[in-house]
Structure formats: structure tokens, C-alpha cells
Amino acid sequence: MSLGNFSQRSLEMESFHTRFSTWTPFNNRSLNRQLFQERVALISHWFGLWTHKQRQGFLSSILSQCSKSQLRFIRDWFSERKQVASVDFSTVLPRSISLYIFSFLNPKDLCAAAQVSWPWKFLTEQDCLWMPKCTKLGWFLPYTPTQNEYGAWKHHYIACVSSLDWLTPREAAAVYGTLNEPKTEDEEFKERQREKCLRKIIWEKIAFRKKELFKARPPWLSGTRCSRSMSLPTGPRMQREGAGFYEALERQLVLASLDALPMRSNLSGSHSPSFLVKKNHHGIGRTKDNSFSALQVRVILISSRIPAYEMVVESVKVGVVTVPYDHSGVTLEGLLHLLDRALQGRKARSLGIFSSGNSREIDLLQGYKISITNLLWPEVRDFWEKLGSYVASEEEGGQVDLFVPLGASEAGIEVLSQLSQLTGTFFSAPTGIATGSFQHILSDWLGPQQDRLPPSDYFSESKLQAWTNFTDSLEDALKSVRKEFHPLFKNLQRSISGRILGQLMFDSLSMASILDNQDAAQALADGLVELSKEGAERHAIEDNFQDTKSSPNQSHLNMEVLVKLERKLQMDSVEKRTRVVRELVQSERWYVQMLGIVREVYARPLRAALASNRAILSAANIQIIFSDVLRILNLNREFLANLRDRLQEWSPAHCVGEIFIKFGRQLNTYTNFFNNYPVVLKTIEKCREMTPAFRAFLKRHDNTIATKMLSLPELLLYPSRRFEEYINLLYVLRLHTPAGHIDRGDLTTAIDQIKNYKDYIDQIKENIKMREQLAHVQTIITDCPTLSEANRYLIRIQDVVQLHCYDEKMDFPLRLYEQTRDLSLFLFNDALLVTSRATSHTPFERTSKTTYQFIASVALPRMFIEDIPDSKYVKNAFVLQGPTREWICATETADDKFLWLSILQTAIRSSMK
């Protein structure tokens, strides 16, 4: 090999020399660049195939190996291509957070920040920033700022600072002189040291005193915010005692927080939270003689449980104080408070209570059905004693009128007697029974004979009569009316909104508006003609008993017959007992007729169509819908025949109790009907939607003369309502049966039998209602957890605002609060649901839509309540504290706060039992 070839080969080998085992040529630049580009493209290809997490890991590894100059290159590259604009935090963050940031600045810095921009100037001059700085130095405004006044506390701070004397004691002595002899420097130094020691001793004693007070103060007292930092036993002892000790201690703390809420004494001697203490110029400080001058007022309490209660509110006469109340969202103490606010220190000449109930009990509130069994409970007895103190004494002509037919049974009369003994006030109630209606309030009342009955003292008789005739239909109509008008009336008082809706319904029922519509007038004329023909044919076919039911919407009882039937002071017991039995037979015949409509109008045509191969419904669906109700019809036909036979041979010695006992042994037929009742309704709705022939069939037969202007689902309601009528009639029959009569024992047995079965029906109704209520709440709340649990029900919904406190270290009268958002509190019997509330408005309309967002749920046994006293800066506020979170809330009015805390305390105590 020649020397030239050897040198050339050595140069080629050197050009392919690699470095750091990367196989990248070191001296050959073109090959180096080419290989580098290929590897960059390969890495880019790999980078495109990697996941997001793998890319992040690769970038983190690369950047960690970069030098400072390389990182500066990356920064410059981003600054050139991606411009990052400076953002003013005050324009991005919520105002509350911006104010919280500015609260850390001293007055000098706040004044400097006010010169940055207009948004900063607006924020830094807010009163919530400057007022704490003024009050900390003892500088208070000599006036109350107006609502639109801006920067009052800042101007006051600047004025106070500008008037301060900033001279030190030595400079002040040099300027103004001193009364003391001048001291030497050593004496002044010793005096300063002595003053410094005294201040230190005073500070130490004050700090020690605060610690002692803090240790001795219970953490749950109202007005303190230390309940979050309370210490609980921990360590080995806590582990030995287990979770039971913690739960017991937590229960004690919750109960103590309820007992520690501030109370006040009102007129009747009851106690209520102090946040409702108001100056009352209408009689709080009056003497007995002065209060006597205001004795001309009458008061009527109206429960929302009454069907179409808005029309009852509208029926109240002018001059009568109306107090409508929520049946499920008020406690006994809350009801007394509403009455106290309505009377304003006066005494009532008469007090009426218009609530649902029967001849044995008063359905006053949810969970409080007042009867002889619970009348002497401490809270119930205390309520009636305080209620009696609002009414004038019996000698002064005062009385309490209960619009519940307690005078129609022995148990009800005993309840009235006990109430009169407890309160020293005369209690009156109707003595009549109207099966399936509220017309008992128009019958005779217990008490001395008067020219006017108690209903005429409170209500317009014409409007009240119209309400009693159309109760059920009006309630069905008002359900949709309430839903439509709720967004408009939600800010109005219940009495005002009730009167508006009641007046609207009464205007709709007026004959003038009906006759204005020619189509409606013609339909009404045709209906009256058909009813008259039907009445003539029925009179010719039926037996001697005359059916007094003139129209489907009116009560089948003739009021004249009812009044004559219940003339308690003018008839002997034998005649009364006979009339009650006739009323029993008459109402039973009407009930059987209504069930017969289901068979004749619906069941038979559907079965005939099925037999003729033109089936409208399948045999299975017909069996599901009609089998149980037809068995009930056969059972009650036999029962009616037994009653008719007994009435034909009736004498004072005859009995009907044994017939009811025999009837009660066959109630398993009703049990099957009520168990299948939800399935029957769902089957009807499903067949209506999926079968056009059945839809047309129902359209032809529903709400016609043949069906008494009722639909098939409305006719299926009659079995559930009949048992209440049975019980009422049996109680009246036993009331007029002598003690030694042979039928009295059988009547008592029959009453217990029917009553137990009615309780079973009521429980089914209540369970269905609670399930529907929980399903509705879960639908309207976004992200709501599952609410369907056994025995859970909704008690009350309360709208509040959530507040934020700027400085909790300040005294309560000086604390500032800011509203952060709107909340809605859903109170159940075992938990409290906290949701945020948002309202959206529709363009060009007054209506609004409310939406709810789930925030948290707290079990009631773990809920603490803390009152916040009213001050210049906050009203109607309170604290709800759970295991991990707390909410500072405020209601719109003091009444809302009282009613809410009252029902919340009751629910918490009940959940712990």
C-alpha cells in the first residue's frame, strides 16, 4: 500500500470518528447535520405518538438538563410568540375576595392604592375597609350614612387623623408647658422603665384573665364563635370508650346549643327567641283596662291543609283578622307567635280555628292531631293554655270556635270539655256530620242558643256556602293555579296571596261570567234537562228513599235535612238515632250508585268489545283495572241490602253494630284494592297513551251525565273516602245510643275495626305522598343525592342569604357582613339539605325560573344552631354549623327567622328521640 493511499484512508476514518457513543460523526459536518435532522425527525415522530402524560415526562426531563442560557432562550421564545398580558386582579376576582386582599393594607397604602386606577379607587374607599380602622381607634361617625353615600368612613378617618396632636410628651411639654417640675434625665429614664414594667404587668394580667374566661366559657353559648375549636377527649381513653361516647357527647352539645338560644317572655308567658323583640305601641305595656278597649277584634286561624283554603281566606269578613298558616312548616310555638303578631297586644273577642279534622280529633299541625290521648302532653297543654290567654274570659263573652265537628261524638265533646277546663275559656264546635263535605260547619253548634251561628261572625255566608258545595273541584283547580301564580306571589304574605287567588276563583264561579259564554250556557241547559229526566226516572224506579244528591259537584245531603237531623236541643235521642241510620242508608246507596257507574259505563262495554273480537283493552288490563273495584261493589251491595232490611223493620231496640262487624270481617277486598291502586292508575295512563281506541273510549265517557261529570280516576277515589264517612256516622250513632242499649258495645267494636282500617289507608296515602314529594325535590335540585329513604318526609323549605364576616375577632355589634349568595334550605325530618338558589328571568316577561344546586347535607343530630344578635349592620342572622362546614345565614324578615328556627329546633329534638 502506498503512502498516499494510507493517508487518504486515515483521513476518511477520522471524518467518521464518533463522540460519546452517539454514532454521530464528529468532523464531517454535512453527515453530522444530516444525521441530526434524521434523529430530530425520529424523536418528533415518537413525540407525536406519545400520550399526554408521556409528553409531560419527556419535557420535564429535557428542561431539567437545560442550562440557564437555554432556559432564557425558551423564555424569550415564548415572550415573542405568546404575549402574556398583565391582568388586574380586582377586575377578575369576586369583589369579596378583592376587598379581603385590600383589608391587609394600612391606611397609607390604601390611599396610595386608590391612585392606581378607578376600580382600585372604588374598592379602597369602601366603608367595610375603613370602618374597622376607625372603630379600632374609637372614632365613630356622628351620623348614619345614607344608602347612596360613598366613602363616609374614609373621610371621617382622614378628618380625625388631621386633627390629631402628633407631639411626643417631651415636645408637648416644651410647647405647652407642664405643671410638674422639670426632671433630670436619670429621673425620666427611671420613670419610663417603671411605666414599661407596669404596662407589661397589666398586659399579662389581661391575657391571663382572657384565658381563664375562655376556658370557663361553654363553647356553644350564643354570641360566641368558639364552637368550632372546642376540645373533645382523645387518646387512649377515647379509644377505650369507643364511638358511643363521642356520639353521646355530640348529642349533649347539640341539645345545649338549642337550649342556649336567647329567649324572651311574651304576653302569654311563653318564651321566644330575643331576635323577635320589637317595640309594640299597640298594647304591650297596656294595663288591663286599656286592653279592654280593643276587645272588638275577632281572629280566625286558617290551615293550609283545608282544601281550597284560599277561598276560605277570601270569605272572611272585613274587620276579622285572618291568620293563614302552613300546616307542615309551623310549630305550636310558631303558631302562637303568628297569633301574637296579629293581635299586637290586644285580646280577641273570639278566636276561630279552621283546620281539618273529624269528630274525634283536630288536625292542627303536622305531627299534632289533637285528641283526648295527647291533650295533656306538656307541649300541647302549654300551647292551649297560652292560646286561651289571648282570648277574653268567658265572663267577658270570649270564646274559641273550632270548625271541626267535635260536637258530633263523645270523644270530641270530651276534648272540648278538657280544653275549657285547661284555659278557662268556652270552646264551641259543630254538632252535625256531613258525609263527604264540609257542610258540618253550617249545622248547629254547641253552646247557648244565639241569633247567629259562629260561622256568620267570621265569614260571608254566601261565599262559605259556595266553598262547601265545590270543595273537591276547587282544590283540583287551585293546584294548577297555585303552580302558575307561585313565581308572582312568592314574595307576598300568605294572607294577601290567598285573598288574591280566592277572589280570582270566586270571580270565575260567578253566574255572570258563565252566562257570557253561550257555549257554556247551552251545555249547562242541556245538562240540567238531562238531570231532570234522570231524576224523574230514578224517582219512579227506586224505593221510598229519596236521593237528595242533586248534582255531582254538590253534596248529596240537603242542608234542610241536615239541620233538622242535627237539632240537638229539639229532638229526642230516639229520633236522632233513627235519622242517623237513615243517613247511613242514604249515603251508602249513593256510594253503591257511584261504584255501579264504573261497572255499567266502563267495565261492561270494555268486556263486551273484548267478547265481540273488537277489543279495546286486553283481558289482562281489564282484570287489573276493574277486578278489585267490582268485588268492592258486590260487597257493598250486600252491605246495603242488610242496612235496608234493618231500616224497614226499624225500632229503638234494633241494632246496626252487628252489621258493621260482619262488614269489617270482609275488608280484605278493600286491602287488595288499595294495594293495587297505584298499579291501576299507571295501567290506565299507559293504556291511554299507547291505545288510541281506549283514549277515544275515555273521551266519550269521562265527564258526562252518565258518570256524574266525573272521570274514571275520580270515580276510583270513592272507596278511600268512604271509610271516613263510616267512622263519623258511627260516632254520631253511638253518641245518641243510650249507655244501656245492646247496640252500644257492637258500635264500639265496629268503630275500632273501621278506624284501624282507616289508619291503614291513611298510612298508604302518606307514604305515596312522601315518595312523590321526595321525587319532586330530587328532580328540581341539580346533583342531588338519593333522597328516597323509609319514613323520610319534607317539613319546610326556607329561602335565606349566605353572609360572610370580615373579622370574627371583633365584637358582635361591630361585625360587618357581606352577602355572598342565595341559599335554599330543605328541612327533612332527619337531615338538612343546603342548596344554592339562582333565578333566571325570561325576556319580555315578569315570570322567573328558579334553579337549585346541591351544596351539602347535614344529619340533624349533628347540627348546631347559633344565634347572631341584631345590630346596625346585620338583621335576622344565625349560624348553621355541621361537622365540617358552617353557614352564616339571614332571612328576609324576623318572622321568617323565628318560624324557621322554631321548626328546626323541633326537628332536631325529634330526630334525637
Secondary structure, 3 states (H helix, E strand, C coil): CCHHHHHHHHHHHHHCCECCCCCCECCCHHHHHHHHHHHHHHHHHHHHHCCHHHHHHHHHHHHHCCCHHHHHHHHHHHHHHCCCCCCCHHHHCCHHHHHHHHCCCCHHHHHHHCCCCHHHHHHHCCHHHHHHHHHHCCCCCCCCCCCCCCCHHHHHHHHHHHCCCCCCHHHHHHHHCCCCCCCCHHHHHHHHHHHHHHHHHHHHHHHHHHHHHHHHCCCCCCCCCCHHHCCCCCCHHHHHHCHHHHHHHHHHHHHHHHHCCCCEECCCCCEECHHHCCCCCCCCCCCHHHHHCCCCCEEEEEECCCCCHHHHHHCECCCEEEEEECCCCCCHHHHHHHHHHHHCCCCECEEEEECEECCCCEEEECCEEECCCCCCCHHHHHHHHHHHHCECCCCCCCEEEECCCHHHCHHHHHHHHHHHHHHCCEEECECCCCCCCCHHHHCCECCCCCCCCHHHHHECHHHHHHHHHCHHHHHHHHHHHHHHHHHHHCCCCHHHHHHHHHHHHHHHHCHHHHHHCHHHHHHHHHHHHHHHHHHHHHHHHCCCCCCCCCCCCCCCCCHHHHHHHCCCCCCCHHHHHHHHHHHHHHHHHHHHHHHHHHHHHHHHHHHHHHHCCCCCCCHHHHHHHHHHHHHHHHHHHHHHHHHHHHHHCCCCCCCCHHHHHHHHCCCHHHHHHHHHHHHHHHHHHHHHHHCHHHHHHHHHHCCCCCCCCCCHHHHCCHHHHHHHHHHHHHHHHHHCCCCCCCHHHHHHHHHHHHHHHHHHHHHHHHHHHHHHHHHHHHHHEECCCCCCCCCCCEEEEEEEEEEEECCCCCCHHHCCEEEEEEEEEEEECCEEEEEEEEEEECCCCCCEEEEEEEEEEEEHHHCEEEEECCCCCCCCEEEEECCCCEEEEECCCHHHHHHHHHHHHHHHHHHCC
